[in-house]
Amino acid sequence: MPKLTIEVTEEEKVFLDEVAKIKGEQLDDLLKDQVFEAFEDMYDAHVGDLAYKEHQKNPVSKPIVELLSEFGINPEKE
């Protein structure tokens, strides 16, 4: 499995160790989880921005019942 390395100051390392201790997690697991959570949020926001820009080009919307029907979902039965 590939590994990534980051350099931090001694003060930053002490801080990160303390946060990991508070969270009750290993530092590497905590960093990985936090990085992916932040990047996923960034990615989701970016995809949302792209979708909004695309919608602005042709701002047509449909009622939710119509969309559900297109996917074969009957909201009356759900």
Sequence and secondary structure as in RCSB ss.txt:
>XXXX:A:sequence
MPKLTIEVTEEEKVFLDEVAKIKGEQLDDLLKDQVFEAFEDMYDAHVGDLAYKEHQKNPVSKPIVELLSEFGINP
EKE
>XXXX:A:secstr
         HHHHHHHHHHHHHHTS HHHHHHHHHHHHHHHHHHHHHHHHHHHHHHHS     HHHHHHHTT  T
TT 
